[in-house]
């Protein structure tokens, strides 16, 4: 007698095997995709570092060295927060692909955390910043992005949990750091 098709058991076994393979591979794809987003974020931070350095060169900024005291942030030649939009337009950072972290979650219309919202050289904090520049010099952090942690993982973990943070320093180095969830002041980075 000739069989014309597959039995129900054979079909269910094949479907079960495919489901198991998909369940094993799916988390790997999510990790690879997030690593790709993190690589794009690192590239964006490099572009921001280049733009900040170009601004500093244009405005005669002095490279800070540890132990050197400055009287104002303008001596270092950093773009002030009040001039951010002009700085962004003038130095080619207005593209959404460069302006926003690719891992930022979209909460409302165009409300993702942009890099300029993470800019650390706020003139209103100038006394604290000048002290930090005196201690850190070119290793001073300028931008930080902590969008590369899954939301359920962050909310479920206790306060001692470790997060991935990308840090752009004044000397244009981008660093990926594993940090405790509650680190306090950003100047300790």
Buried (B, 14 or more C-beta within 10 A) or exposed (E): EEEEEEEEEEEEEEEEEEEEEEEEEEEEEEEEEBEEBBEBBBBBBBBBBBBBBBBBEEEEBEEBEEEEEBEEBBBBBBBBBEEBEEBBEBBEBEEEEBBBBBBBEEEEEEEBBBBBEBBBBBBEBBEEBBEBBBEBBBBBBBBBBBBBBEEEEEEEEEEEBEBBBBBBBBBBEBBEBEBEBEEEEEBEB
